Amino acid sequence: MSKEILEDAESNMKKTVEVVKKEFASMRAGRATPALLDKISVNYYGQPTPVNQLANITVPEARLLVIQPWDKNALREIEKAIMKSDLGITPTSDGTVIRLAIPQLTQERRADLVKVIKKKAEEGKVAVRNLRRDTNDHLKAQQKKGTISEDELKRNQDEVQKLTDRYIKEIDGILAAKEQEIMQV
């Protein structure tokens, strides 16, 4: 029983790290990446649809995204969705493709982005710590029921702490890499 609790905790911690990675991927670092458009949904025939399901997104240059919709009728809606988004980039269209020129980040904007990613990383770490607490609570409940001994409880709690430390270190590594990417001029 305690093995399943530990496996469940590790699985949830992995998912938390994946969420942090996704959050970081969708943040602009002065370099073009299709992940910038992941959070943007387009009103396509009355349905909110992600841009990457409506168009081919390519990166021909380091600071340029090209969006080529499969349905030309969706071009205007994609443009509107990008304008409404918090990207802060104005799309240019020639009637068949949309080009997004990613502007160079100012030093002030870079510092703001670093603050934001640190906050997101801290939220990820808090989520991992909450998983540790919940897992330890489950283990203590198992010990109270008598399904695991006190020694097993201690061993399992040590294992949960090792998992927690490992995933928090992983989040710190992802944060350091993203911070370096943002601060790179």
NORSUL-V947577 format. One record per residue. N is the residue number from 1. RES is the residue in one letter. OMEGA is omega as a letter, one per 20 degrees, with the letter a starting at -180 (999 if undefined). Layout:
<<N RES OMEGA> <N RES OMEGA>>
//
This chain:
<<1 M a> <2 S r> <3 K r> <4 E r> <5 I r> <6 L r> <7 E r> <8 D r> <9 A a> <10 E r> <11 S r> <12 N r> <13 M r> <14 K r> <15 K r> <16 T r> <17 V r> <18 E r> <19 V r> <20 V r> <21 K r> <22 K r> <23 E a> <24 F a> <25 A a> <26 S r> <27 M a> <28 R r> <29 A a> <30 G a> <31 R a> <32 A r> <33 T r> <34 P r> <35 A r> <36 L a> <37 L a> <38 D a> <39 K a> <40 I r> <41 S a> <42 V r> <43 N a> <44 Y a> <45 Y r> <46 G a> <47 Q r> <48 P a> <49 T r> <50 P a> <51 V a> <52 N r> <53 Q a> <54 L a> <55 A r> <56 N a> <57 I a> <58 T r> <59 V a> <60 P r> <61 E a> <62 A a> <63 R a> <64 L r> <65 L r> <66 V a> <67 I a> <68 Q a> <69 P r> <70 W r> <71 D a> <72 K r> <73 N a> <74 A a> <75 L a> <76 R a> <77 E r> <78 I r> <79 E r> <80 K a> <81 A r> <82 I r> <83 M a> <84 K a> <85 S r> <86 D r> <87 L a> <88 G a> <89 I r> <90 T r> <91 P r> <92 T a> <93 S r> <94 D r> <95 G r> <96 T r> <97 V r> <98 I r> <99 R r> <100 L r> <101 A a> <102 I a> <103 P r> <104 Q r> <105 L r> <106 T a> <107 Q r> <108 E r> <109 R r> <110 R r> <111 A r> <112 D r> <113 L r> <114 V r> <115 K a> <116 V a> <117 I r> <118 K r> <119 K r> <120 K r> <121 A r> <122 E r> <123 E r> <124 G r> <125 K r> <126 V r> <127 A r> <128 V r> <129 R r> <130 N r> <131 L r> <132 R a> <133 R a> <134 D a> <135 T r> <136 N r> <137 D r> <138 H a> <139 L r> <140 K r> <141 A r> <142 Q a> <143 Q r> <144 K r> <145 K a> <146 G a> <147 T r> <148 I a> <149 S r> <150 E r> <151 D r> <152 E r> <153 L a> <154 K r> <155 R a> <156 N r> <157 Q r> <158 D r> <159 E r> <160 V r> <161 Q r> <162 K r> <163 L a> <164 T a> <165 D a> <166 R a> <167 Y r> <168 I r> <169 K r> <170 E r> <171 I r> <172 D r> <173 G r> <174 I r> <175 L a> <176 A a> <177 A a> <178 K r> <179 E r> <180 Q r> <181 E a> <182 I a> <183 M r> <184 Q a> <185 V 999>>
//
